[in-house]
Amino acid sequence: MKILATLILLQFSLATFASECASNMSQLKDLVGNASLSSVWKENTKNKSRQLTLRLANSGGNLSLDLSVPGGNWAKVTGVICATGDRDSFVAQVSSMNWGPEAPGIVKFAGKPKTISLKLPYQSLLKVKAKGMSFDFSPL
């Protein structure tokens, strides 16, 4: 009986955790509590020639986070975004990541992160952090 109760509890906790993750844009909008969440964000920087653009999209059962600069692709990340328990903090669990030709060498040298921290303190500000990098974005 104890084993059955433990298995039921484990299954319930896994189902609860799974419901706190988003693998598509519709789920992400529900997760962050904003039905009009933008899918395109621009980096808040004065250097417009190297300004990153972040595009969120559905990608074969995962979310895709595409980073680009005016010259081309910076990085493509796929995975799921999960709540952390803090109402405005999330974590992207990376399934795959590919650096693009426009990513700086030092960034590529840092390696591919397994997780990316996302913070949405306001609906008009998205803070992204991963392995020594930090960016602030505003919606387009």
Buried (B, 14 or more C-beta within 10 A) or exposed (E): EEEEEEEEEEEEEEEEEEEBBBBBBEBBBEBBEEEEBBBEBBBBEEEEEEBBBBBBBBBEEBBBBBBBBEEEBBBBBBBBBBBEEEEBBBBBEBBEBEBBEBBEEEBEEBEBBBBBBBBBEEBEBBBBBBEEEEBEBEBE
